[in-house]
């Protein structure tokens, strides 16, 4: 059985300058839960947790701090329900005294987060980048009915699965130091796909290769993906 760490979430709306908090036992807290520990960049389950428990559509910006058996993630609110649910409240950050409404541990976490806020050099750590990326992808694919599922977010990349009625795609953003990745990805998938097709054609019953697995790779092949395209920043 894997270990389980506490994930604390700073769920924030920059537009409305407010934080979402939970209320229990006469005190306010940052939303938290204990998933099975995974790589720090794997964040899809965080969005699923917030959607399930608080009816909010979100995107994870980054893991902003890691303590002993605790990870703290910064989460941007993309959409929220118009109805206020009883399991959470909103804290406006306009008054420093509002922080006293939290328990002492979360006060310390939030003060540190506020004090270290700065313009990050990594684009996908910025509030608003996700919406910009979705508009760009919809324009490139000429499809306004896309569903985006966040997979990873960390210093090395942002990765999303893009689902449409007829085809699936992957979008990956990387920093300049990894701008060689698109060419490597194209080469890798071409080799894998060609190898699979040759093996499958010559011996359909003994290759041990899953056709469904490579169908997914085929749908995600780079010439039909958005990997490495810098037009998003233009």
C-alpha positions as CSV (number, residue, x, y, z in Angstrom):
1,X,0.0,0.0,0.0
2,X,1.4,3.4,-0.9
3,X,1.9,6.3,1.5
4,X,-0.6,9.1,1.8
5,X,0.4,12.7,2.2
6,X,-1.8,15.7,3.1
7,X,-2.5,17.9,0.1
8,X,-3.5,21.4,1.1
9,X,-5.0,23.6,-1.6
10,X,-4.9,27.4,-2.0
11,X,-8.0,27.7,-4.2
12,X,-7.9,31.2,-5.4
13,X,-9.8,33.6,-7.7
14,X,-7.6,36.5,-8.7
15,X,-10.4,38.2,-10.5
16,X,-12.5,38.3,-7.3
17,X,-9.6,38.4,-4.9
18,X,-10.9,35.6,-2.7
19,X,-10.0,32.2,-1.3
20,X,-12.1,29.2,-0.8
21,X,-12.0,27.8,2.7
22,X,-13.7,24.9,4.5
23,X,-15.4,25.2,7.9
24,X,-15.3,22.5,10.6
25,X,-15.2,22.4,14.3
26,X,-15.5,26.2,14.7
27,X,-12.5,27.1,12.5
28,X,-11.7,27.8,8.9
29,X,-9.1,25.7,7.0
30,X,-7.6,25.4,3.6
31,X,-9.2,22.6,1.6
32,X,-7.2,19.4,2.1
33,X,-7.3,15.7,1.5
34,X,-5.0,12.6,1.6
35,X,-4.5,11.0,-1.8
36,X,-2.0,8.3,-2.4
37,X,1.4,9.9,-2.9
38,X,2.3,10.5,-6.6
39,X,4.8,12.5,-8.5
40,X,4.6,16.2,-7.6
41,X,3.6,17.1,-11.2
42,X,0.6,14.8,-11.4
43,X,-2.3,17.1,-10.6
44,X,-5.4,15.9,-12.4
45,X,-6.8,14.3,-9.2
46,X,-6.7,17.6,-7.5
47,X,-9.1,19.2,-10.0
48,X,-11.3,16.1,-9.7
49,X,-11.4,16.4,-5.9
50,X,-12.3,20.1,-6.0
51,X,-15.0,19.5,-8.6
52,X,-16.5,16.6,-6.7
53,X,-16.6,18.3,-3.3
54,X,-17.0,22.0,-4.1
55,X,-18.5,22.1,-7.6
56,X,-15.7,24.3,-8.9
57,X,-13.8,24.0,-12.2
58,X,-10.2,24.6,-11.5
59,X,-6.6,24.3,-12.9
60,X,-3.6,23.6,-10.8
61,X,-0.8,26.2,-11.2
62,X,2.0,24.7,-9.2
63,X,3.1,23.0,-6.0
64,X,4.3,26.1,-4.2
65,X,5.7,24.4,-1.1
66,X,6.4,21.0,0.4
67,X,6.7,20.3,4.1
68,X,7.1,17.0,6.0
69,X,4.3,14.8,4.5
70,X,2.5,17.8,3.3
71,X,2.2,19.4,-0.2
72,X,0.7,22.8,-0.8
73,X,-0.7,23.5,-4.3
74,X,-1.9,26.8,-5.8
75,X,-5.1,26.3,-7.7
76,X,-6.9,28.7,-10.0
77,X,-10.7,28.9,-10.1
78,X,-11.9,28.8,-13.7
79,X,-15.6,28.5,-13.2
80,X,-17.8,28.4,-10.1
81,X,-21.4,27.5,-9.4
82,X,-23.8,30.4,-8.7
83,X,-25.2,28.6,-5.7
84,X,-23.3,28.8,-2.4
85,X,-22.7,25.4,-0.8
86,X,-22.6,24.8,2.9
87,X,-19.3,23.0,3.0
88,X,-17.2,26.0,2.1
89,X,-16.9,29.8,2.5
90,X,-15.1,32.6,0.8
91,X,-12.4,34.7,2.3
92,X,-11.6,38.1,0.8
93,X,-7.9,39.0,0.9
94,X,-8.4,42.7,1.0
95,X,-7.9,42.9,4.8
96,X,-4.9,41.3,6.5
97,X,-7.1,40.7,9.6
98,X,-9.2,38.2,7.6
99,X,-6.3,35.7,7.8
100,X,-7.0,35.3,11.5
101,X,-10.1,33.4,10.6
102,X,-8.0,30.4,9.6
103,X,-6.4,27.9,12.0
104,X,-2.8,28.7,13.0
105,X,-1.1,26.3,10.7
106,X,-3.0,27.5,7.6
107,X,-2.4,31.1,8.6
108,X,1.3,30.5,8.4
109,X,1.0,28.7,5.0
110,X,-1.1,31.5,3.6
111,X,1.1,34.3,4.9
112,X,4.1,32.7,3.3
113,X,2.2,32.3,0.0
114,X,1.2,36.0,0.0
115,X,4.7,37.2,1.0
116,X,6.3,35.2,-1.8
117,X,3.9,36.1,-4.6
118,X,5.8,37.3,-7.6
119,X,5.8,37.2,-11.4
120,X,6.9,33.6,-12.1
121,X,9.0,33.1,-15.2
122,X,7.0,29.9,-16.1
123,X,4.0,30.8,-18.2
124,X,1.7,28.0,-17.0
125,X,2.2,29.1,-13.4
126,X,0.3,32.3,-14.2
127,X,-3.4,32.9,-13.5
128,X,-5.1,33.2,-16.9
129,X,-2.7,31.1,-18.9
130,X,-5.1,28.1,-19.0
131,X,-7.9,30.1,-20.6
132,X,-5.5,31.6,-23.1
133,X,-4.2,28.1,-24.1
134,X,-7.8,26.7,-24.5
135,X,-8.8,29.6,-26.8
136,X,-5.6,29.1,-28.9
137,X,-6.2,25.3,-29.1
138,X,-9.8,25.8,-30.2
139,X,-8.6,28.1,-32.9
140,X,-5.8,25.8,-34.1
141,X,-8.1,22.8,-34.2
142,X,-11.1,24.8,-35.6
143,X,-13.3,23.3,-32.9
144,X,-15.0,25.2,-30.1
145,X,-16.4,22.0,-28.4
146,X,-13.2,20.6,-26.8
147,X,-12.8,19.2,-23.3
148,X,-9.5,19.8,-21.6
149,X,-8.1,17.5,-18.9
150,X,-5.0,18.6,-17.0
151,X,-2.4,15.9,-16.4
152,X,0.8,17.6,-15.2
153,X,2.0,20.9,-14.1
154,X,5.6,21.6,-12.8
155,X,8.7,23.5,-13.8
156,X,9.5,21.2,-16.7
157,X,6.2,21.1,-18.5
158,X,2.4,21.5,-18.6
159,X,0.5,18.6,-20.1
160,X,-3.1,18.4,-21.1
161,X,-5.3,15.9,-22.8
162,X,-7.7,17.4,-25.4
163,X,-10.8,15.5,-26.1
164,X,-13.1,16.1,-29.1
165,X,-16.0,14.1,-30.7
166,X,-13.7,12.5,-33.3
167,X,-10.1,12.7,-32.1
168,X,-8.0,13.0,-29.0
169,X,-4.9,15.3,-28.8
170,X,-2.2,16.2,-26.3
171,X,-0.9,19.6,-25.6
172,X,2.4,20.0,-24.0
173,X,4.2,23.3,-23.1
174,X,7.9,23.2,-22.2
175,X,10.5,25.9,-21.2
176,X,13.1,27.0,-23.7
177,X,15.7,24.6,-22.3
178,X,13.5,21.7,-23.6
179,X,12.6,23.2,-26.9
180,X,14.2,20.1,-28.6
181,X,11.3,17.9,-27.3
182,X,8.9,18.3,-30.3
183,X,11.4,16.8,-32.7
184,X,12.3,14.0,-30.3
185,X,8.6,13.3,-29.8
186,X,7.9,13.1,-33.5
187,X,10.8,10.7,-34.0
188,X,9.7,8.5,-31.1
189,X,6.1,8.2,-32.1
190,X,7.0,7.5,-35.8
191,X,9.4,4.7,-34.7
192,X,6.9,3.2,-32.3
193,X,4.0,3.4,-34.7
194,X,6.0,1.9,-37.7
195,X,7.4,-0.9,-35.4
196,X,3.9,-1.7,-34.3
197,X,2.4,-1.8,-37.8
198,X,5.2,-4.1,-39.1
199,X,4.8,-6.5,-36.1
200,X,1.1,-6.5,-36.3
201,X,1.0,-7.2,-40.0
202,X,3.5,-10.0,-39.8
203,X,2.2,-11.8,-36.8
204,X,-1.2,-10.7,-35.5
205,X,-1.6,-13.2,-32.8
206,X,1.9,-13.5,-31.2
207,X,3.2,-10.0,-30.9
208,X,1.7,-9.4,-27.5
209,X,1.2,-5.7,-28.4
210,X,-2.1,-4.1,-27.5
211,X,-3.8,-2.6,-30.6
212,X,-5.8,-0.3,-28.3
213,X,-2.6,1.1,-26.7
214,X,-1.2,2.1,-30.0
215,X,-4.4,3.4,-31.3
216,X,-4.1,6.0,-28.5
217,X,-0.5,6.7,-29.5
218,X,-1.7,7.1,-33.1
219,X,-4.4,9.6,-32.1
220,X,-1.7,11.5,-30.2
221,X,0.8,11.5,-32.9
222,X,2.7,14.8,-33.0
223,X,1.6,15.9,-36.5
224,X,-1.9,16.0,-35.0
225,X,-0.8,17.4,-31.6
226,X,0.0,20.9,-30.4
227,X,3.3,19.9,-28.7
228,X,6.0,22.6,-28.9
229,X,4.1,25.1,-31.0
230,X,5.1,28.6,-29.8
231,X,2.2,30.4,-31.4
232,X,0.4,30.4,-28.1
233,X,2.8,33.2,-26.9
234,X,2.5,35.3,-30.0
